[in-house]
Amino acid sequence: MQTVLIVIHLMIVLALVGVVLIQRSEGGGLGIGGGSGFMSARGAANALTRTTAILAALFFITSLGLGIMTRFEAKPTDILNRIPAGQQAPAGNVLDQLPGAAPATTAPAAGAAAPAAPAKQPDSVPTGN
């Protein structure tokens, strides 16, 4: 049903764009040529204005319909519900679970020496630190 409504909505959008581009604007626009057309100036304005209003109303109706259908067809999911109840979540980082990832290392003990800071290069650009 949603696919049918989307197709109808797209046809209305294309028709609305076409009708708006056909209309004669006050500043020129696509009606620059003026001159004679297939309808009189007053008749064309009335027919195109009415057609634009009808297509705009249909556009809003189909937009609201799509929004309402999406809201009621949505099946909310929770990421915590994806893990079966008896299974524990894997320990470690998510990146550790990727294929080819290095095994997780443990943190250094409290008495272990911290790694030394890299030596400053004599030819490096000063950074203001």
N, C-alpha and C positions, 0 to 999 in steps of 0.2 A: 504494500500500500504506500509505503514511504517513497519507493522508487517512482511510482506513478505520479505522486504529488510533486516530486522533484522535477520530473520531465515536464509536467504542466507548468510548474513555476518557471523553468527555463524558457519555455515557449512564450510565456507572458512577458518575461524580462526582455527577450529579443523583440517582441512586438512593441513593447513600450519604448524601447530605445529607438526603434524605427519610426514610430509615430512622433516622438519628440524631435527627431532630426528632420522630419518632413515639415514640421510647423514653421511658419514664417515668424521670425523674431522682429522685435522693434529695432534692434541695432543692425540688422542685416543677417548675419549668421549664414545658414545654408540657403536662405531665401534671397540672396543677393541679386539674382537675376531678375526677380520680380516678373513683370510681363504677364503673359497669359498662361493659365494653367488649365488643368482638367476640370476645376471647379471655380466658381466665382470666389472673390476674396471673402465675402461674408459667409457664404455657405461652407467654404473650406475651414474657416476659423471655428464655426459652430460644430462641424462634424469632427474635426481633429481635437477640439477641446473636450467634447463629450467622450470621444474614444480614449483620450488620455486619462480622463477621470475614471472611466470604467476599468481600464487596464491598471491604473494605480490602485483602485479599490481591490481588484482581484490579486494584485501583487501583495498587498497587505494581508489579505485573507489567507493566501497560500503561505506567506511567511509565518503568520501566527499558527496556522495548522501544522507546519513543519516543526515549529518550536514546541507545540503541545504534544505532538506525536513523539518527538525525541525525549521529552521529559517523562512520559509515561512508559515508553519502551526501554528506558535505561535500566540496567541491572547493576545497582551499586555493588562494588566489590571492595573488600578490605584486604590489604596486603598480608595481614596477619592470618587471614582465613585460608591462605594458599598453602601454609605449612600444615601437614596433617597433625592431629592432636597428639599422637604417640611419638612423633619425631621431634628431636630438638633441633634448634637452629644451629648451623655449623659455626664453630668457633673461628675467630680470626676475622680478618678483613675480607670484604667482598672480592677484592682483587686477587687474594690468595686462592680463590676458587677457580680462577681462569686456567685453561689448559696451558701448560708450559710456565706457569708462575713459579718463582722460587719459593721454597718452604718458608714459613713464617719463622722469624728469629725471636728469641726472647730478649727482654730488656736486660742491660748489664746490671750486675749486682751493685749494691750501694757502695761497697768499698772499691770497686773497680775504677780505674782512672778514666776520665772523660777523654775523648779524642782531642788532640791538639788542634788549635786554630791554624788555618793555612798561613804560611809565612807571607809577608807583604813583599810583592815584587818591587825591586828598585826602579824599574822602567815603567811602572804602572802610572796611569793618569790619576791625579789626586781627586778624591771624591768629596772632600770637605769633612771627613770624619776624623 
